[in-house]
Amino acid sequence: MFDGRWRTGVDRATEPVGSALRRIGATADHLTALGLLVGVAAAVAIGSGRLGLGLVLLVASALPDLLDGPVAKAAGTAGPRGAFFDSVADRVTDALVLGGVAWHLAAEPGGRAPVLAFAVLAASGLVSYQRAKAESLGYQARGGLMERAERIVVLCAGLAFGILVPALWVMLALSLVTAVQRFGRVWRQAPVPVDAGRPARSWPRPRVGSDRARIDARWRAWRESTVAPGVSRGFPSARRADSTRPERPWRRRAGTRP
């Protein structure tokens, strides 16, 4: 939802900040690494039960991730290498933060709440994988109700108001809806094979009409070349005009006596 509706406006607002950071020597890789380190600190703070500090650090880890793209564009270094580094850093940060949430919930009575955090991690990983796989195949799979930006917002709300478990349920439900949305989007973009569902044939199908006409033409030419001129082709006793075979000795000639 963030990429589909607000990405253009946010990029326009962060472009001057990216240019300023570029002038002081910051690079996109520096910001990505900084966001990863702050994400690790946020995971440790949440896991130890200091949810307020974890909230501040989680917001702080999202800022470098928001600004590394504008810095790369201002420096002219945007490319596959930086995009790969940024994507891997985002996945590591998500895993660590949700792991910290699971660690915190495991220390509280309630039993199975940590499993919910790992379910959110699995669903978010599926959403990210769908986009990566679709783009590698040449399709577009962005968008959906619960992307990474929305997950961070919902998790921050859960940390701020002390409603981690309801926030995780919302994240899980909307992440699964996003996975279905992206699957349907790529499914509609992908072409359907022509012979889908038909059994494979190891030989080409014969062309009945053309083959029959060719056989009839050859048969007609052979009969015309083997029947003597002036003899009707309707009598089976007609002798071949070009036949040179001697008559068999045991065949009785017409008009002779044995």
DRENTORBA-80658 format. One record per residue: x, y, z of N, C-alpha, C in turn; residue in one letter; residue number from 1. Coordinates in Angstrom, 3 decimals, padded with zeros to 6 digits. Layout:
// DRENTORBA-80658
SITE, X, Y, Z, X, Y, Z, X, Y, Z, A, NUM
...
This chain:
// DRENTORBA-80658
SITE, 000.829, -001.201, 000.000, 000.000, 000.000, 000.000, 000.869, 001.259, 000.000, M, 1
SITE, 001.983, 001.199, 000.747, 002.899, 002.337, 000.781, 003.530, 002.554, -000.584, F, 2
SITE, 003.993, 001.467, -001.216, 004.612, 001.599, -002.532, 003.612, 002.053, -003.585, D, 3
SITE, 002.365, 001.626, -003.448, 001.398, 001.945, -004.480, 000.833, 003.353, -004.395, G, 4
SITE, 000.737, 003.921, -003.176, 000.036, 005.202, -003.036, 000.954, 006.362, -002.638, R, 5
SITE, 001.900, 006.088, -001.760, 002.649, 007.193, -001.166, 004.135, 007.195, -001.516, W, 6
SITE, 004.590, 006.225, -002.277, 006.018, 006.161, -002.584, 006.493, 007.388, -003.332, R, 7
SITE, 005.735, 007.851, -004.316, 006.160, 009.011, -005.112, 006.255, 010.257, -004.246, T, 8
SITE, 005.261, 010.492, -003.405, 005.297, 011.670, -002.547, 006.417, 011.620, -001.532, G, 9
SITE, 006.666, 010.432, -000.944, 007.754, 010.302, 000.025, 009.104, 010.486, -000.649, V, 10
SITE, 009.292, 009.939, -001.832, 010.557, 010.130, -002.548, 010.787, 011.597, -002.889, D, 11
SITE, 009.726, 012.290, -003.230, 009.866, 013.707, -003.537, 010.259, 014.497, -002.285, R, 12
SITE, 009.749, 014.105, -001.130, 010.067, 014.810, 000.108, 011.462, 014.476, 000.623, A, 13
SITE, 011.913, 013.251, 000.417, 013.229, 012.838, 000.920, 014.367, 013.112, -000.050, T, 14
SITE, 014.062, 013.546, -001.242, 015.132, 013.809, -002.217, 016.088, 014.909, -001.755, E, 15
SITE, 015.615, 016.045, -001.207, 016.569, 017.044, -000.704, 017.423, 016.533, 000.456, P, 16
SITE, 016.832, 015.690, 001.324, 017.602, 015.134, 002.434, 018.699, 014.210, 001.914, V, 17
SITE, 018.370, 013.435, 000.913, 019.382, 012.560, 000.323, 020.512, 013.341, -000.311, G, 18
SITE, 020.197, 014.443, -000.956, 021.248, 015.280, -001.551, 022.134, 015.890, -000.468, S, 19
SITE, 021.522, 016.315, 000.642, 022.310, 016.892, 001.740, 023.233, 015.851, 002.364, A, 20
SITE, 022.731, 014.647, 002.580, 023.568, 013.587, 003.141, 024.699, 013.213, 002.188, L, 21
SITE, 024.417, 013.272, 000.916, 025.462, 012.974, -000.062, 026.569, 014.016, -000.001, R, 22
SITE, 026.228, 015.265, 000.218, 027.239, 016.329, 000.260, 028.153, 016.211, 001.468, R, 23
SITE, 027.681, 015.628, 002.546, 028.543, 015.474, 003.721, 029.308, 014.149, 003.710, I, 24
SITE, 029.186, 013.399, 002.625, 029.987, 012.184, 002.464, 029.296, 010.879, 002.788, G, 25
SITE, 028.031, 010.894, 003.124, 027.324, 009.651, 003.431, 026.986, 008.902, 002.146, A, 26
SITE, 027.024, 007.599, 002.213, 026.665, 006.758, 001.079, 025.454, 005.896, 001.439, T, 27
SITE, 024.857, 005.327, 000.421, 023.685, 004.479, 000.654, 024.064, 003.232, 001.453, A, 28
SITE, 025.247, 002.676, 001.207, 025.671, 001.497, 001.957, 025.899, 001.825, 003.427, D, 29
SITE, 026.399, 003.015, 003.703, 026.565, 003.425, 005.102, 025.217, 003.468, 005.814, H, 30
SITE, 024.222, 004.032, 005.165, 022.897, 004.120, 005.789, 022.267, 002.743, 005.971, L, 31
SITE, 022.446, 001.863, 004.990, 021.892, 000.516, 005.123, 022.525, -000.226, 006.291, T, 32
SITE, 023.855, -000.109, 006.417, 024.548, -000.755, 007.532, 024.134, -000.149, 008.870, A, 33
SITE, 023.953, 001.161, 008.899, 023.513, 001.814, 010.134, 022.121, 001.346, 010.538, L, 34
SITE, 021.215, 001.236, 009.591, 019.878, 000.741, 009.899, 019.898, -000.688, 010.420, G, 35
SITE, 020.804, -001.517, 009.893, 020.907, -002.887, 010.370, 021.403, -002.932, 011.813, L, 36
SITE, 022.405, -002.123, 012.131, 022.935, -002.095, 013.501, 021.890, -001.583, 014.498, L, 37
SITE, 021.148, -000.551, 014.123, 020.107, -000.035, 015.019, 018.983, -001.059, 015.161, V, 38
SITE, 018.699, -001.803, 014.104, 017.699, -002.865, 014.205, 018.111, -003.955, 015.185, G, 39
SITE, 019.404, -004.299, 015.193, 019.896, -005.279, 016.166, 019.699, -004.752, 017.586, V, 40
SITE, 020.015, -003.477, 017.806, 019.814, -002.884, 019.131, 018.339, -002.876, 019.520, A, 41
SITE, 017.453, -002.618, 018.573, 016.024, -002.634, 018.861, 015.557, -004.033, 019.249, A, 42
SITE, 016.068, -005.052, 018.565, 015.696, -006.427, 018.899, 016.141, -006.785, 020.310, A, 43
SITE, 017.356, -006.374, 020.690, 017.854, -006.663, 022.039, 017.014, -005.939, 023.086, V, 44
SITE, 016.661, -004.687, 022.809, 015.859, -003.926, 023.778, 014.476, -004.530, 023.946, A, 45
SITE, 013.837, -004.930, 022.858, 012.500, -005.526, 022.958, 012.573, -006.867, 023.678, I, 46
SITE, 013.583, -007.670, 023.341, 013.714, -008.974, 023.980, 013.957, -008.887, 025.475, G, 47
SITE, 014.625, -007.823, 025.911, 014.891, -007.654, 027.345, 013.736, -006.995, 028.088, S, 48
SITE, 012.650, -006.656, 027.399, 011.480, -006.108, 028.051, 011.408, -004.596, 028.077, G, 49
SITE, 012.397, -003.901, 027.525, 012.366, -002.431, 027.493, 011.673, -001.995, 026.202, R, 50
SITE, 010.360, -002.050, 026.238, 009.581, -001.828, 025.018, 009.645, -000.375, 024.556, L, 51
SITE, 009.716, 000.591, 025.494, 009.819, 001.995, 025.085, 011.097, 002.265, 024.319, G, 52
SITE, 012.217, 001.767, 024.847, 013.490, 001.935, 024.135, 013.468, 001.176, 022.812, L, 53
SITE, 012.866, 000.011, 022.823, 012.767, -000.746, 021.572, 011.963, -000.009, 020.523, G, 54
SITE, 010.909, 000.677, 020.958, 010.108, 001.463, 020.017, 010.935, 002.579, 019.394, L, 55
SITE, 011.693, 003.297, 020.205, 012.515, 004.396, 019.685, 013.560, 003.867, 018.707, V, 56
SITE, 014.217, 002.762, 019.081, 015.247, 002.198, 018.207, 014.655, 001.628, 016.916, L, 57
SITE, 013.446, 001.077, 016.998, 012.805, 000.540, 015.790, 012.493, 001.656, 014.800, L, 58
SITE, 011.983, 002.776, 015.311, 011.739, 003.929, 014.434, 013.051, 004.456, 013.870, V, 59
SITE, 014.092, 004.481, 014.708, 015.391, 004.968, 014.245, 015.989, 004.053, 013.179, A, 60
SITE, 015.735, 002.749, 013.260, 016.255, 001.827, 012.241, 015.527, 001.972, 010.912, S, 61
SITE, 014.298, 002.485, 010.949, 013.545, 002.652, 009.697, 013.975, 003.897, 008.934, A, 62
SITE, 014.525, 004.890, 009.621, 014.916, 006.128, 008.935, 016.049, 005.920, 007.935, L, 63
SITE, 017.146, 005.243, 008.290, 018.177, 005.003, 007.267, 017.656, 004.195, 006.083, P, 64
SITE, 016.758, 003.256, 006.346, 016.180, 002.476, 005.253, 015.347, 003.349, 004.326, D, 65
SITE, 014.784, 004.436, 004.869, 013.998, 005.360, 004.064, 014.871, 006.292, 003.238, L, 66
SITE, 016.100, 006.547, 003.716, 016.943, 007.555, 003.078, 018.048, 006.974, 002.200, L, 67
SITE, 018.294, 005.682, 002.263, 019.403, 005.144, 001.467, 019.120, 005.211, -000.028, D, 68
SITE, 017.842, 005.091, -000.405, 017.500, 005.218, -001.823, 017.739, 006.610, -002.369, G, 69
SITE, 017.234, 007.664, -001.718, 017.525, 009.020, -002.207, 019.011, 009.349, -002.242, P, 70
SITE, 019.789, 008.849, -001.272, 021.239, 009.093, -001.300, 021.873, 008.416, -002.507, V, 71
SITE, 021.449, 007.189, -002.792, 021.996, 006.484, -003.954, 021.634, 007.192, -005.252, A, 72
SITE, 020.417, 007.727, -005.343, 020.029, 008.454, -006.551, 020.808, 009.754, -006.685, K, 73
SITE, 021.020, 010.448, -005.561, 021.778, 011.701, -005.622, 023.223, 011.458, -006.010, A, 74
SITE, 023.792, 010.330, -005.587, 025.183, 010.020, -005.922, 025.318, 009.318, -007.260, A, 75
SITE, 024.220, 008.889, -007.840, 024.283, 008.164, -009.103, 024.803, 006.752, -008.952, G, 76
SITE, 024.665, 006.172, -007.763, 025.178, 004.827, -007.505, 024.065, 003.800, -007.333, T, 77
SITE, 022.844, 004.154, -007.682, 021.740, 003.194, -007.558, 021.946, 002.053, -008.543, A, 78
SITE, 021.839, 000.836, -008.040, 022.053, -000.316, -008.900, 021.704, -001.606, -008.194, G, 79
SITE, 021.923, -002.749, -008.859, 021.562, -004.048, -008.277, 022.331, -004.362, -006.998, P, 80
SITE, 023.590, -003.918, -006.903, 024.380, -004.238, -005.714, 023.774, -003.619, -004.451, R, 81
SITE, 023.461, -002.339, -004.518, 022.857, -001.677, -003.369, 021.475, -002.208, -003.057, G, 82
SITE, 020.694, -002.512, -004.108, 019.357, -003.057, -003.882, 019.431, -004.416, -003.191, A, 83
SITE, 020.418, -005.216, -003.561, 020.588, -006.523, -002.924, 020.974, -006.368, -001.453, F, 84
SITE, 021.908, -005.471, -001.185, 022.334, -005.239, 000.199, 021.166, -004.736, 001.044, F, 85
SITE, 020.402, -003.816, 000.506, 019.261, -003.258, 001.242, 018.211, -004.329, 001.527, D, 86
SITE, 017.937, -005.191, 000.550, 016.922, -006.227, 000.743, 017.366, -007.241, 001.799, S, 87
SITE, 018.624, -007.644, 001.746, 019.120, -008.603, 002.738, 019.106, -007.985, 004.131, V, 88
SITE, 019.518, -006.729, 004.252, 019.510, -006.057, 005.552, 018.093, -005.951, 006.104, A, 89
SITE, 017.110, -005.702, 005.252, 015.719, -005.628, 005.713, 015.244, -006.968, 006.253, D, 90
SITE, 015.590, -008.063, 005.560, 015.156, -009.377, 006.033, 015.819, -009.731, 007.361, R, 91
SITE, 017.090, -009.410, 007.502, 017.777, -009.693, 008.764, 017.176, -008.869, 009.902, V, 92
SITE, 016.895, -007.597, 009.652, 016.300, -006.750, 010.684, 014.929, -007.263, 011.097, T, 93
SITE, 014.109, -007.647, 010.124, 012.784, -008.179, 010.453, 012.887, -009.432, 011.313, D, 94
SITE, 013.796, -010.331, 010.937, 013.944, -011.573, 011.699, 014.398, -011.292, 013.124, A, 95
SITE, 015.343, -010.365, 013.295, 015.842, -010.065, 014.629, 014.778, -009.390, 015.489, L, 96
SITE, 014.067, -008.433, 014.916, 013.054, -007.719, 015.694, 011.930, -008.651, 016.115, V, 97
SITE, 011.426, -009.475, 015.196, 010.363, -010.416, 015.561, 010.880, -011.495, 016.509, L, 98
SITE, 012.156, -011.844, 016.372, 012.742, -012.753, 017.353, 012.793, -012.135, 018.738, G, 99
SITE, 013.111, -010.831, 018.805, 013.072, -010.143, 020.088, 011.676, -010.093, 020.677, G, 100
SITE, 010.669, -009.902, 019.803, 009.282, -009.917, 020.280, 008.922, -011.297, 020.832, V, 101
SITE, 009.324, -012.353, 020.121, 009.039, -013.704, 020.607, 009.742, -013.972, 021.927, A, 102
SITE, 010.968, -013.495, 022.077, 011.703, -013.669, 023.334, 010.990, -012.964, 024.483, W, 103
SITE, 010.505, -011.765, 024.210, 009.780, -011.026, 025.245, 008.478, -011.721, 025.630, H, 104
SITE, 007.742, -012.216, 024.639, 006.478, -012.893, 024.934, 006.690, -014.223, 025.637, L, 105
SITE, 007.835, -014.869, 025.390, 008.106, -016.142, 026.054, 008.328, -015.966, 027.549, A, 106
SITE, 008.756, -014.765, 027.949, 008.980, -014.509, 029.372, 007.700, -014.194, 030.118, A, 107
SITE, 006.611, -014.002, 029.385, 005.332, -013.681, 030.023, 004.449, -014.920, 030.057, E, 108
SITE, 003.537, -014.990, 031.003, 002.623, -016.147, 031.022, 001.664, -016.089, 029.832, P, 109
SITE, 001.365, -017.211, 029.295, 000.463, -017.245, 028.138, 000.828, -018.341, 027.189, G, 110
SITE, 002.031, -018.836, 027.286, 002.404, -020.051, 026.577, 002.730, -019.903, 025.116, G, 111
SITE, 001.733, -019.818, 024.258, 001.927, -019.964, 022.816, 002.060, -018.640, 022.069, R, 112
SITE, 002.101, -017.552, 022.756, 002.207, -016.259, 022.074, 003.487, -016.112, 021.262, A, 113
SITE, 004.643, -016.668, 021.676, 005.843, -016.531, 020.830, 005.694, -017.148, 019.456, P, 114
SITE, 004.875, -018.208, 019.345, 004.674, -018.828, 018.030, 004.038, -017.854, 017.057, V, 115
SITE, 003.236, -016.948, 017.554, 002.581, -015.958, 016.708, 003.606, -015.046, 016.031, L, 116
SITE, 004.644, -014.678, 016.761, 005.689, -013.833, 016.168, 006.400, -014.562, 015.035, A, 117
SITE, 006.680, -015.846, 015.210, 007.341, -016.604, 014.148, 006.399, -016.841, 012.959, F, 118
SITE, 005.100, -016.922, 013.213, 004.145, -017.018, 012.108, 004.142, -015.739, 011.290, A, 119
SITE, 004.216, -014.593, 011.948, 004.314, -013.322, 011.233, 005.596, -013.269, 010.417, V, 120
SITE, 006.690, -013.771, 010.993, 007.957, -013.799, 010.257, 007.860, -014.660, 009.001, L, 121
SITE, 007.213, -015.826, 009.122, 007.053, -016.698, 007.959, 006.178, -016.051, 006.889, A, 122
SITE, 005.081, -015.414, 007.291, 004.189, -014.771, 006.319, 004.873, -013.595, 005.635, A, 123
SITE, 005.617, -012.799, 006.403, 006.324, -011.669, 005.796, 007.433, -012.149, 004.862, S, 124
SITE, 008.080, -013.260, 005.223, 009.078, -013.822, 004.312, 008.462, -014.302, 003.011, G, 125
SITE, 007.268, -014.871, 003.079, 006.576, -015.290, 001.861, 006.244, -014.100, 000.975, L, 126
SITE, 005.786, -013.017, 001.575, 005.462, -011.810, 000.806, 006.703, -011.270, 000.107, V, 127
SITE, 007.813, -011.216, 000.826, 009.057, -010.717, 000.229, 009.560, -011.651, -000.868, S, 128
SITE, 009.432, -012.951, -000.651, 009.880, -013.908, -001.664, 009.061, -013.793, -002.941, Y, 129
SITE, 007.765, -013.589, -002.813, 006.929, -013.458, -004.001, 007.384, -012.291, -004.870, Q, 130
SITE, 007.696, -011.185, -004.241, 008.156, -010.033, -005.016, 009.491, -010.321, -005.689, R, 131
SITE, 010.437, -010.914, -004.935, 011.750, -011.197, -005.508, 011.650, -012.190, -006.663, A, 132
SITE, 010.867, -013.240, -006.495, 010.737, -014.247, -007.550, 010.022, -013.677, -008.763, K, 133
SITE, 008.989, -012.890, -008.545, 008.261, -012.300, -009.669, 009.160, -011.364, -010.468, A, 134
SITE, 009.943, -010.541, -009.793, 010.824, -009.622, -010.504, 011.930, -010.368, -011.239, E, 135
SITE, 012.385, -011.497, -010.707, 013.389, -012.284, -011.420, 012.819, -012.911, -012.686, S, 136
SITE, 011.496, -013.127, -012.725, 010.830, -013.673, -013.915, 010.323, -012.590, -014.861, L, 137
SITE, 010.512, -011.331, -014.481, 010.100, -010.236, -015.349, 008.709, -009.710, -015.081, G, 138
SITE, 008.109, -010.034, -013.942, 006.773, -009.567, -013.599, 006.837, -008.574, -012.439, Y, 139
SITE, 005.741, -007.938, -012.162, 005.655, -006.924, -011.110, 004.728, -007.429, -010.016, Q, 140
SITE, 005.229, -007.418, -008.757, 004.444, -007.952, -007.650, 004.428, -007.017, -006.453, A, 141
SITE, 004.626, -005.730, -006.683, 004.592, -004.791, -005.564, 003.160, -004.557, -005.104, R, 142
SITE, 003.062, -003.925, -003.943, 001.755, -003.548, -003.436, 001.186, -004.586, -002.489, G, 143
SITE, 000.022, -004.291, -001.973, -000.629, -005.150, -001.010, -000.954, -004.396, 000.271, G, 144
SITE, -001.743, -005.017, 001.112, -002.184, -004.353, 002.334, -001.093, -004.263, 003.397, L, 145
SITE, -000.197, -005.244, 003.447, 000.780, -005.292, 004.530, 002.173, -005.549, 003.961, M, 146
SITE, 002.865, -004.467, 003.583, 004.264, -004.552, 003.193, 005.142, -004.232, 004.405, E, 147
SITE, 006.428, -004.067, 004.175, 007.332, -003.876, 005.312, 007.032, -002.576, 006.058, R, 148
SITE, 006.744, -001.511, 005.349, 006.457, -000.243, 006.020, 005.224, -000.364, 006.909, A, 149
SITE, 004.182, -001.030, 006.418, 002.985, -001.205, 007.230, 003.242, -002.109, 008.435, E, 150
SITE, 004.083, -003.118, 008.255, 004.400, -003.987, 009.391, 005.120, -003.211, 010.496, R, 151
SITE, 006.036, -002.346, 010.118, 006.748, -001.552, 011.123, 005.785, -000.617, 011.850, I, 152
SITE, 004.855, -000.014, 011.110, 003.893, 000.901, 011.732, 003.021, 000.151, 012.741, V, 153
SITE, 002.506, -001.012, 012.344, 001.644, -001.780, 013.249, 002.434, -002.266, 014.462, V, 154
SITE, 003.673, -002.698, 014.246, 004.485, -003.156, 015.373, 004.823, -002.015, 016.319, L, 155
SITE, 005.103, -000.851, 015.771, 005.336, 000.320, 016.632, 004.093, 000.658, 017.447, C, 156
SITE, 002.929, 000.545, 016.851, 001.693, 000.798, 017.605, 001.513, -000.219, 018.718, A, 157
SITE, 001.857, -001.474, 018.431, 001.751, -002.484, 019.475, 002.722, -002.240, 020.619, G, 158
SITE, 003.940, -001.781, 020.303, 004.908, -001.466, 021.353, 004.484, -000.232, 022.147, L, 159
SITE, 003.935, 000.749, 021.464, 003.580, 002.003, 022.130, 002.397, 001.836, 023.073, A, 160
SITE, 001.417, 001.031, 022.699, 000.195, 000.912, 023.498, 000.125, -000.398, 024.288, F, 161
SITE, 001.192, -001.183, 024.242, 001.190, -002.427, 025.004, 000.228, -003.473, 024.498, G, 162
SITE, 000.004, -003.528, 023.207, -000.934, -004.501, 022.616, -000.179, -005.340, 021.573, I, 163
SITE, 000.898, -005.945, 021.993, 001.737, -006.685, 021.053, 000.996, -007.855, 020.406, L, 164
SITE, 000.285, -008.622, 021.208, -000.392, -009.803, 020.663, -001.474, -009.421, 019.647, V, 165
SITE, -002.381, -008.479, 019.937, -003.326, -008.070, 018.881, -002.630, -007.499, 017.652, P, 166
SITE, -001.541, -006.762, 017.848, -000.814, -006.215, 016.704, -000.232, -007.337, 015.846, A, 167
SITE, 000.279, -008.371, 016.489, 000.823, -009.508, 015.733, -000.278, -010.233, 014.964, L, 168
SITE, -001.463, -010.361, 015.553, -002.571, -010.992, 014.827, -002.950, -010.177, 013.588, W, 169
SITE, -002.964, -008.858, 013.722, -003.282, -008.004, 012.570, -002.205, -008.151, 011.494, V, 170
SITE, -000.950, -008.162, 011.929, 000.142, -008.320, 010.966, 000.062, -009.657, 010.242, M, 171
SITE, -000.251, -010.713, 010.978, -000.337, -012.033, 010.356, -001.477, -012.105, 009.349, L, 172
SITE, -002.647, -011.640, 009.734, -003.809, -011.717, 008.844, -003.587, -010.903, 007.571, A, 173
SITE, -003.117, -009.666, 007.726, -002.943, -008.810, 006.552, -001.755, -009.250, 005.706, L, 174
SITE, -000.749, -009.875, 006.308, 000.367, -010.409, 005.516, -000.092, -011.564, 004.644, S, 175
SITE, -000.956, -012.421, 005.183, -001.492, -013.515, 004.366, -002.378, -012.991, 003.243, L, 176
SITE, -003.158, -011.961, 003.533, -003.960, -011.347, 002.470, -003.056, -010.762, 001.392, V, 177
SITE, -001.963, -010.129, 001.796, -001.015, -009.565, 000.830, -000.383, -010.656, -000.023, T, 178
SITE, -000.067, -011.798, 000.599, 000.502, -012.914, -000.167, -000.477, -013.399, -001.235, A, 179
SITE, -001.758, -013.488, -000.879, -002.765, -013.894, -001.864, -002.890, -012.842, -002.969, V, 180
SITE, -002.864, -011.570, -002.604, -002.958, -010.508, -003.601, -001.796, -010.565, -004.584, Q, 181
SITE, -000.602, -010.748, -004.080, 000.563, -010.778, -004.966, 000.548, -012.021, -005.849, R, 182
SITE, 000.118, -013.139, -005.297, 000.021, -014.346, -006.114, -000.961, -014.136, -007.271, F, 183
SITE, -002.111, -013.577, -006.971, -003.083, -013.321, -008.035, -002.576, -012.322, -009.059, G, 184
SITE, -001.832, -011.325, -008.620, -001.306, -010.327, -009.547, -000.317, -010.938, -010.525, R, 185
SITE, 000.593, -011.751, -010.010, 001.570, -012.396, -010.891, 000.891, -013.438, -011.765, V, 186
SITE, -000.096, -014.137, -011.224, -000.802, -015.158, -011.998, -001.503, -014.546, -013.209, W, 187
SITE, -002.039, -013.345, -013.039, -002.703, -012.685, -014.165, -001.704, -012.163, -015.187, R, 188
SITE, -000.510, -011.823, -014.761, 000.499, -011.319, -015.698, 001.140, -012.432, -016.508, Q, 189
SITE, 001.272, -013.611, -015.925, 001.971, -014.705, -016.595, 001.116, -015.259, -017.726, A, 190
SITE, 001.696, -015.496, -018.907, 000.925, -016.052, -020.022, 000.614, -017.521, -019.799, P, 191
SITE, -000.488, -017.978, -020.380, -000.900, -019.375, -020.291, -000.300, -020.134, -021.469, V, 192
SITE, 000.381, -021.269, -021.235, 000.919, -022.051, -022.352, -000.185, -022.508, -023.296, P, 193
SITE, 000.142, -022.595, -024.591, -000.856, -022.953, -025.598, -001.365, -024.361, -025.400, V, 194
SITE, -000.486, -025.321, -025.113, -000.851, -026.724, -024.989, -001.030, -027.141, -023.538, D, 195
SITE, -001.406, -026.217, -022.675, -001.567, -026.559, -021.262, -002.703, -027.554, -021.083, A, 196
SITE, -002.446, -028.630, -020.373, -003.466, -029.629, -020.100, -003.637, -030.682, -021.164, G, 197
SITE, -002.944, -030.580, -022.296, -003.066, -031.575, -023.357, -001.920, -032.580, -023.260, R, 198
SITE, -002.181, -033.859, -023.539, -001.091, -034.841, -023.490, -000.080, -034.582, -024.592, P, 199
SITE, 001.177, -034.750, -024.253, 002.247, -034.520, -025.228, 002.247, -035.618, -026.278, A, 200
SITE, 002.506, -035.273, -027.522, 002.586, -036.228, -028.630, 004.031, -036.321, -029.097, R, 201
SITE, 004.465, -037.548, -029.345, 005.838, -037.749, -029.803, 005.954, -037.675, -031.314, S, 202
SITE, 004.832, -037.576, -032.045, 004.876, -037.435, -033.493, 003.813, -036.425, -033.923, W, 203
SITE, 004.047, -035.755, -035.048, 003.055, -034.773, -035.509, 001.788, -035.446, -036.004, P, 204
SITE, 000.688, -034.773, -035.820, -000.592, -035.285, -036.277, -000.636, -035.306, -037.809, R, 205
SITE, -001.006, -036.434, -038.442, -001.021, -036.497, -039.922, -002.093, -035.605, -040.516, P, 206
SITE, -001.776, -035.074, -041.651, -002.738, -034.243, -042.383, -003.548, -035.150, -043.292, R, 207
SITE, -004.730, -035.532, -042.839, -005.499, -036.578, -043.515, -005.910, -036.148, -044.907, V, 208
SITE, -006.440, -034.962, -045.036, -006.946, -034.525, -046.338, -005.868, -034.450, -047.400, G, 209
SITE, -004.754, -033.810, -047.092, -003.693, -033.652, -048.083, -003.040, -034.989, -048.407, S, 210
SITE, -002.852, -035.878, -047.404, -002.243, -037.171, -047.670, -003.141, -038.040, -048.544, D, 211
SITE, -004.434, -038.021, -048.303, -005.353, -038.824, -049.114, -005.383, -038.326, -050.560, R, 212
SITE, -005.365, -037.024, -050.747, -005.348, -036.499, -052.121, -004.059, -036.891, -052.845, A, 213
SITE, -002.937, -036.876, -052.127, -001.670, -037.253, -052.750, -001.651, -038.733, -053.110, R, 214
SITE, -002.208, -039.587, -052.248, -002.258, -041.022, -052.542, -003.189, -041.294, -053.717, I, 215
SITE, -004.347, -040.612, -053.766, -005.265, -040.796, -054.902, -004.608, -040.382, -056.206, D, 216
SITE, -003.851, -039.287, -056.204, -003.187, -038.840, -057.433, -002.149, -039.851, -057.897, A, 217
SITE, -001.387, -040.423, -056.986, -000.384, -041.428, -057.363, -001.060, -042.693, -057.891, R, 218
SITE, -002.143, -043.098, -057.268, -002.856, -044.294, -057.738, -003.454, -044.088, -059.113, W, 219
SITE, -003.991, -042.913, -059.382, -004.549, -042.613, -060.700, -003.452, -042.610, -061.768, R, 220
SITE, -002.294, -042.035, -061.449, -001.199, -042.006, -062.416, -000.678, -043.403, -062.712, A, 221
SITE, -000.622, -044.244, -061.666, -000.138, -045.617, -061.893, -001.104, -046.408, -062.765, W, 222
SITE, -002.400, -046.291, -062.592, -003.380, -047.018, -063.391, -003.350, -046.559, -064.829, R, 223
SITE, -003.215, -045.257, -065.051, -003.176, -044.759, -066.422, -001.922, -045.221, -067.150, E, 224
SITE, -000.832, -045.446, -066.411, 000.403, -045.873, -067.076, 000.454, -047.373, -067.302, S, 225
SITE, -000.374, -048.159, -066.651, -000.312, -049.621, -066.772, -001.431, -050.210, -067.601, T, 226
SITE, -002.445, -049.456, -068.037, -003.558, -049.968, -068.830, -003.320, -049.610, -070.290, V, 227
SITE, -003.523, -050.551, -071.187, -003.289, -050.335, -072.603, -004.237, -049.291, -073.160, A, 228
SITE, -003.757, -048.545, -074.179, -004.641, -047.522, -074.770, -005.860, -048.173, -075.404, P, 229
SITE, -006.991, -047.596, -075.228, -008.220, -048.075, -075.832, -008.914, -049.160, -075.064, G, 230
SITE, -008.290, -049.670, -074.001, -008.907, -050.730, -073.205, -009.575, -050.114, -072.005, V, 231
SITE, -010.763, -050.510, -071.750, -011.493, -049.944, -070.624, -010.873, -050.412, -069.318, S, 232
SITE, -010.755, -049.484, -068.380, -010.185, -049.817, -067.089, -011.180, -050.543, -066.196, R, 233
SITE, -012.421, -050.681, -066.728, -013.417, -051.332, -065.891, -013.338, -052.841, -065.922, G, 234
SITE, -012.608, -053.470, -066.954, -012.545, -054.919, -067.065, -011.279, -055.414, -066.418, F, 235
SITE, -011.388, -056.337, -065.498, -010.185, -056.832, -064.831, -009.306, -057.671, -065.723, P, 236
SITE, -009.852, -058.142, -066.948, -009.059, -058.995, -067.831, -008.189, -058.205, -068.787, S, 237
SITE, -008.208, -056.884, -068.714, -007.400, -056.075, -069.625, -005.935, -056.336, -069.360, A, 238
SITE, -005.178, -056.591, -070.482, -003.759, -056.862, -070.370, -002.997, -055.552, -070.300, R, 239
SITE, -001.887, -055.584, -069.609, -001.020, -054.412, -069.548, -000.293, -054.235, -070.867, R, 240
SITE, -000.283, -052.979, -071.319, 000.343, -052.717, -072.611, 001.845, -052.899, -072.544, A, 241
SITE, 002.451, -052.646, -071.430, 003.907, -052.701, -071.360, 004.400, -053.955, -070.666, D, 242
SITE, 003.536, -054.950, -070.530, 003.932, -056.156, -069.827, 004.777, -057.029, -070.729, S, 243
SITE, 005.911, -057.492, -070.278, 006.817, -058.364, -071.068, 007.012, -059.699, -070.371, T, 244
SITE, 006.218, -059.984, -069.376, 006.394, -061.232, -068.646, 005.878, -062.390, -069.494, R, 245
SITE, 006.624, -063.500, -069.553, 006.119, -064.686, -070.296, 004.946, -065.305, -069.580, P, 246
SITE, 004.101, -065.922, -070.376, 002.915, -066.516, -069.797, 003.298, -067.775, -069.043, E, 247
SITE, 002.668, -067.984, -067.939, 002.983, -069.143, -067.137, 002.583, -070.423, -067.882, R, 248
SITE, 003.420, -071.457, -067.794, 003.150, -072.684, -068.601, 001.892, -073.405, -068.164, P, 249
SITE, 001.526, -073.306, -066.926, 000.345, -074.056, -066.491, -000.958, -073.331, -066.717, W, 250
SITE, -000.868, -072.089, -067.230, -002.104, -071.368, -067.511, -002.557, -071.723, -068.929, R, 251
SITE, -003.772, -072.171, -069.078, -004.285, -072.583, -070.389, -004.657, -071.363, -071.193, R, 252
SITE, -004.155, -071.368, -072.475, -004.479, -070.284, -073.368, -005.920, -070.420, -073.860, R, 253
SITE, -006.448, -069.267, -074.225, -007.827, -069.283, -074.728, -007.890, -069.937, -076.092, A, 254
SITE, -008.832, -070.852, -076.352, -009.022, -071.490, -077.658, -008.188, -072.721, -077.884, G, 255
SITE, -007.400, -073.159, -076.898, -006.557, -074.368, -077.084, -007.142, -075.508, -076.269, T, 256
SITE, -006.748, -076.721, -076.645, -007.212, -077.893, -075.951, -006.072, -078.450, -075.112, R, 257
SITE, -006.401, -079.059, -074.062, -005.334, -079.616, -073.226, -004.668, -080.820, -073.887, P, 258
